[in-house]
């Protein structure tokens, strides 16, 4: 009994969990929440204040990686950014529901998230340099909503926060309006969305903000055929 008590005292001294919950457990009771007042709880709160919950941002990235075929980090990047590369077009990855899930973030932001997922082993590839990545057990826990994922505050900066404003709307809001217009055009003309304009072209359109079809043609972002076909719908976003 004495050794058992010594063992509990040692575990109490070394635990990083709530000490009040630890004591209650020792006496056969259970607490539904941490006390928030012991040294461990206070330290945990201080650490959490320096972190940002990015679970909602990385969940679609984990879904992208959780496919029957495994993708390299570069391909996961392209799909998350919504980039129409030769490979994403060949594999019809633009039809994935999470294609472009991080299109509103800069490439640097997406790289930060992917590097964090790999460094903290939510995405793994069994150590093979050429192997594709897939969610680990913890990654799957994030996918099913039983775990959260945090990074340091300020590590990410939305393009929309860095871009300017026009007509009361931020550039990120114009991007969103273009995406809505793209889906409507796709449905009306029975065209794949990637043939209407890419994410890179959308960003160029937001920078140019053409307000007439003539301005749209002159900025040279889309070819004249697409400008003539549905250019009026695109410029209406900026009017």
C-alpha positions in Angstrom: 0.0 0.0 0.0 2.8 2.4 0.9 4.5 1.8 -2.5 1.2 2.3 -4.2 0.8 5.7 -2.5 4.4 6.6 -3.4 3.7 5.7 -7.0 0.5 7.9 -7.0 2.5 10.8 -5.5 5.2 10.5 -8.2 2.6 10.4 -11.0 0.9 13.4 -9.4 4.1 15.4 -9.4 4.9 14.5 -13.1 1.4 14.7 -14.6 0.7 17.5 -17.2 -3.1 16.9 -16.7 -5.4 18.7 -14.4 -4.2 18.1 -10.9 -7.7 18.3 -9.4 -9.0 15.7 -11.8 -6.0 13.5 -10.9 -6.9 13.8 -7.2 -10.5 13.0 -7.8 -9.6 10.0 -9.8 -7.4 8.8 -6.9 -10.4 8.9 -4.6 -12.5 7.0 -7.2 -14.4 10.1 -8.6 -14.4 11.6 -12.1 -14.6 15.1 -13.2 -16.3 16.0 -16.5 -14.0 19.0 -17.0 -10.6 20.4 -15.9 -10.5 22.7 -12.9 -8.9 25.6 -14.8 -7.1 26.7 -11.6 -4.1 24.4 -11.0 -0.7 25.1 -12.5 -1.2 22.7 -15.3 -4.5 24.1 -16.4 -3.1 27.7 -16.2 -0.1 26.7 -18.3 -2.3 24.9 -20.8 -4.5 28.0 -21.1 -1.5 30.2 -21.7 -0.2 27.8 -24.5 -3.7 27.7 -26.1 -3.8 31.5 -26.3 -0.8 31.3 -28.6 -2.4 28.8 -30.9 -5.0 28.9 -33.7 -7.5 26.1 -34.4 -7.2 25.3 -38.1 -9.1 22.0 -38.0 -11.7 23.3 -40.5 -9.0 24.3 -42.9 -7.0 21.0 -42.8 -10.0 18.6 -42.7 -10.7 18.9 -46.5 -6.9 18.5 -47.1 -7.0 15.2 -45.1 -10.1 14.1 -47.2 -8.1 14.8 -50.4 -5.3 12.6 -49.1 -7.7 9.9 -47.9 -8.2 8.4 -51.4 -7.8 4.9 -52.8 -4.8 6.2 -54.8 -2.1 8.1 -52.8 -1.0 11.5 -53.8 2.4 13.2 -53.4 2.7 16.4 -51.4 2.8 18.4 -54.6 -0.4 16.9 -56.0 -2.2 17.4 -52.6 -1.0 21.1 -52.8 -2.4 21.5 -56.4 -5.8 20.0 -55.5 -6.1 22.1 -52.3 -5.2 25.2 -54.2 -7.5 24.3 -57.1 -4.7 24.4 -59.7 -5.5 22.8 -63.1 -2.2 21.0 -63.8 -1.6 18.3 -66.4 -1.9 15.7 -63.7 -5.0 17.0 -62.0 -6.7 17.3 -65.3 -5.6 13.8 -66.4 -6.9 12.3 -63.1 -10.0 14.5 -63.2 -9.2 15.8 -59.7 -11.1 19.0 -60.5 -14.3 16.9 -59.9 -13.3 16.3 -56.3 -15.6 18.1 -54.0 -12.6 19.5 -52.1 -10.8 20.8 -55.2 -9.8 24.3 -54.4 -10.6 24.1 -50.7 -7.7 26.4 -49.9 -7.9 28.5 -53.0 -8.4 31.6 -50.9 -5.0 31.1 -49.2 -1.6 31.9 -50.7 0.6 29.1 -51.8 2.8 29.8 -48.8 -0.1 29.3 -46.5 -1.0 26.0 -48.0 2.7 24.9 -47.8 2.7 25.8 -44.1 -0.4 23.7 -43.5 0.9 20.7 -45.4 4.3 20.9 -43.8 2.6 21.0 -40.3 0.4 18.0 -41.2 3.5 16.0 -42.3 5.8 17.1 -39.5 3.2 16.3 -36.9 2.4 13.0 -38.7 -1.3 13.6 -39.5 -0.2 12.8 -43.0 2.3 9.9 -43.4 3.9 8.0 -46.3 5.8 5.2 -44.5 9.1 7.1 -45.0 9.1 6.6 -48.8 10.4 9.6 -50.7 8.3 8.7 -53.7 5.3 7.4 -51.8 2.0 9.1 -51.6 0.7 10.6 -48.4 -2.4 9.4 -46.5 -3.9 10.2 -43.1 -2.5 8.6 -40.0 -4.6 7.4 -37.1 -4.6 10.8 -35.6 -5.4 12.3 -39.0 -8.4 10.0 -39.2 -9.5 11.2 -35.7 -9.5 14.8 -37.0 -11.5 13.6 -40.0 -14.2 12.0 -37.8 -14.3 15.0 -35.5 -12.8 13.5 -32.4 -9.5 15.5 -32.5 -8.5 19.1 -33.3 -5.5 20.6 -34.9 -3.7 23.8 -33.9 -0.8 25.9 -35.2 0.9 29.1 -34.0 -1.2 32.2 -34.3 -0.1 34.4 -37.2 1.4 31.5 -39.2 -1.4 31.9 -41.8 -2.5 35.0 -43.6 -5.5 34.9 -46.0 -4.9 36.4 -49.4 -8.1 38.4 -48.7 -6.4 40.0 -45.6 -3.5 41.0 -47.7 -5.4 42.3 -50.7 -7.1 45.7 -50.9 -10.8 46.6 -51.0 -12.9 47.9 -53.8 -16.5 49.0 -53.8 -16.9 47.9 -50.2 -16.0 44.3 -51.0 -12.6 42.7 -50.2 -10.8 40.8 -52.9 -11.6 37.5 -51.2 -15.3 38.4 -51.4 -14.8 39.0 -55.2 -13.1 35.6 -55.4 -16.1 34.0 -53.8 -18.5 35.8 -56.1 -16.5 34.6 -59.1 -16.7 31.0 -57.8 -20.5 31.3 -57.6 -20.6 32.8 -61.1 -18.3 29.9 -62.4 -20.7 27.3 -61.1 -23.7 29.0 -62.7 -21.9 29.3 -66.0 -20.8 25.7 -65.8 -24.4 24.6 -65.3 -25.8 26.9 -68.0 -23.3 26.0 -70.8 -22.7 22.4 -69.6 -19.0 23.0 -69.3 -16.5 21.6 -66.8 -15.7 24.3 -64.2 -11.9 24.1 -65.0 -12.6 25.2 -68.6 -14.2 28.4 -67.5 -11.3 29.9 -65.6 -8.7 28.6 -63.1 -8.0 29.9 -59.6 -5.0 31.7 -60.9 -7.1 33.4 -63.6 -9.7 34.3 -60.9 -7.1 36.1 -58.9 -5.9 37.9 -62.0 -9.5 38.9 -62.7 -9.9 40.3 -59.2 -6.7 42.3 -59.6 -7.9 43.7 -62.9 -11.6 44.1 -62.0 -12.9 44.6 -65.5 -16.3 46.3 -65.5 -17.1 45.9 -69.3 -16.6 43.0 -71.7 -14.3 45.3 -73.7 -12.1 45.7 -70.6 -12.3 41.9 -70.0 -11.0 41.2 -73.5 -8.2 43.9 -73.2 -6.9 42.5 -69.9 -6.0 39.3 -71.8 -6.8 36.9 -68.9 -9.4 34.9 -70.8 -9.5 34.2 -74.6 -12.0 36.1 -76.8 -14.2 33.1 -77.3 -14.9 32.8 -73.5 -15.2 36.5 -73.2 -17.9 36.5 -76.0 -19.6 33.5 -74.6 -20.0 34.4 -70.9 -18.0 37.6 -70.4 -21.0 39.6 -69.4 -21.6 37.3 -66.4 -18.0 37.7 -65.2 -17.9 41.5 -65.4 -21.2 41.7 -63.6 -19.4 40.5 -60.5 -17.4 43.7 -60.4 -20.2 46.1 -61.3 
